[in-house]
Amino acid sequence: MPKMKTHRGAKKRIKVTGTGKYIAKHSGTSHILTKKTRKRKNHLGKDMVIEPGKARKLDVLLPTGVGR
């Protein structure tokens, strides 16, 4: 059976916490910021925890728990 490979794009964008949760950056922070409120931009600047349904898909992309 071949080795399990880590998805390189996912490795660069997603971190794994010590408890096994996935953390990623919000999208929509690079341009067209004038129409977004200060509250929205501040919220987008913080990292987000990936919900459990999407985390199951990330288990396939990051089989070794890259980032721990």
Residue pairs with C-beta under 8 A, 6 or more apart in sequence:
4 63
4 64
6 61
6 62
6 63
6 64
6 66
7 61
7 62
10 58
10 61
10 62
11 62
11 66
11 67
13 24
13 25
14 22
14 23
14 24
14 50
14 58
14 62
14 67
15 22
15 23
15 24
15 67
16 22
16 23
16 62
16 65
16 66
16 67
16 68
17 23
18 68
20 65
21 49
21 50
21 55
22 49
22 50
22 54
22 55
22 58
22 62
23 47
23 48
23 49
23 50
24 47
24 48
24 50
25 47
25 48
26 43
26 44
26 45
26 46
26 47
26 48
27 44
28 36
28 44
29 41
29 44
29 45
33 41
36 44
50 58
